[in-house]
Amino acid sequence: MFEDGPQWRYDLHNPQAPPGCDTCVDDYRTFYAFNAGLAPGSRIAVLDSEDDWTLDATSFYKYTAGLEALQPELDGLANVRYHIANGNKHVLLKHPLDSTETDVVRPGEEPKLLSDFLGAMQSDDAAWASESCLGP
């Protein structure tokens, strides 16, 4: 991990960038656009929580700030949507999909369930949209 954001966590894993992604090692955010370009007809879901405690604790990097900056970049990718849940979970899919552990909750709005988000993705629902507990 580097001070300016979550990069390769351990050198011992011998990280390899995908062939053709010359920027992936230097900037993890370019993985999203690279992968979206490999599968332009597919749908890609990015799942995370606002305060991923594992990344905060191991990197001393405030992960939420990175997510807020990443959202506009993901918004520019036609086949990518994100679900950024409240809380500090590191792995959302280890919880039941209709669990309050994976909800996106914003003041004055109904909670958005991970199960609904993934269901809309898989059914090719035209209304499939990004959901985030972070601003704006």
N, C-alpha and C positions, 0 to 999 in steps of 0.2 A: 504494500500500500504506500502511496505517496501522499505528502501533505496536501497537495492540491486536488486530491480526489482518489476514488477507488480505482486502482490500476491492477496490475498483476499482484496477487497476494503473496505468493511464495515463489522465490526463484527455483526452489527444488522441484516444482511442478514442471519446469522447463516449458513455459508457455510458448505456444506457437500461434502466430497470426494465421488466419485462413489465407491460402494462396490468392493473391490478387488484392488483398487489403493492406496496402502499404502504410496506412495510418493507424491500424488497429492496435499495435503495440504501444504507440505513443499516446493515444487518446481512446479510451475504452468506449466513448460515446459514438465513435464511428462504426462500431460493430452493428448498431441498430440499422443504420442506413445501408451498410454493406449487406447484411442478411436480408433486409427488405428487398434489395435489388436482386438477390438470388432467386427470390420466389415472388415475383410481382403479382401473380394471380392468387396468392394465398393471403390469409389473415394471420397476423402475428400479435400476440398479447404479451405485454410487459406487466408483470405483477410485482408489487412491492408494498411496503408500509412506510409511513412518513418518518419514523424514527427507528430504522433498522438497527437494533441494539448491537448486533454482532459487528456490523461494519463500523459503527460509531466507536465501539470499545477497542477494536483491533487497530484502527487507523488514526484515532484521535481527530477524525475528520467529521464535521457535522454533515451527515448524509442528507438531511432534509434540504439544505441549501443546494446541494447537487441535483436533487430531484426537481426542485423548482426551476432550475436552469435547464434541465433536460426536457421538461414538458414541451416547450415551444419547438424544440428540435424534433421530437416525436410527432407533434401535431403536423409537421411538414411532410410526414411519410404517409402516403395514401393508404397503405395496407397495415399500418401499425396503430394499435390503441393501447391505452394503459389503464390499469386499475390500481390506484395508490390508496391503500386502506389506512384508516386511523390506527394508531398504536405503534408498537415496536417489534412486530413479528419479523423474523428473518425468512421464514418459509411459509407462505400463505397456504399452499396446497396440502400441508400436513393437518390442517383443520377441516372439519366438514364445510362444504361449500356454502351452506346456509348459516354458518356460525357467525355470531357477532364479532368474532375474532378477525374476520376478513371483510367487514363492512366499510364502505365509504360513507361517513356521516358528516354532513355540513349543516350548520345552524339553519333552521327553517325549512329543511328539505327532508324527505323520506330517506331512510338508509338505502344504499344501493348494495345489493348482495353480489358477491363474487359468482355465485351460481347463475344469476341472471346475466351477468356480463359474459361469462363463458358460454352460456346457452345461446345468447345472441350471436356470438362469434361463430359458433359451430353451425348454426342454422342459416348462416349468411343473411341474417336480418339486416336490412338497410339502415335501421335505426341504431346499429351497434356503434357505441361512442365511448370515448375515454371518460374515466371517472376518477376524480381525485379529491382527497380531503384538503389538499393544499390550495393556496390561492392561485389565480384570482377567482 
